[in-house]
Amino acid sequence: MQNGPRTMNTRPQSARPFVNRTNRTSNVARPDSRGSQNAQRSYERYLALAQAQAQSGDIIGAENYYQHAEHYFRSMSAAREAT
């Protein structure tokens, strides 16, 4: 910790979260284990969660889950068009 007045250019060490991070991304392709069956399952799961949120009165949470369900719906549609 510093003693004395701070200037605008100095920050405490905790305010710089990205300084010492390593790059953990990889260019290795993912195995195609997430097929249309998993997309169908995820679609149904998020749709059920959205309906539960809507019934409880949380329309913001419901919309979030509906957007997730829509993603999986589009994934299933793209998989059908590819075959």
Secondary structure, 3 states (H helix, E strand, C coil): CCCCCCCCCCCCHHHCCCCCCCCCCCCCCCCCCCCHHHHHHHHHHHHHHHHHHHHHCCHHHHHHHHHHHHHHHHHHHHHHHHC
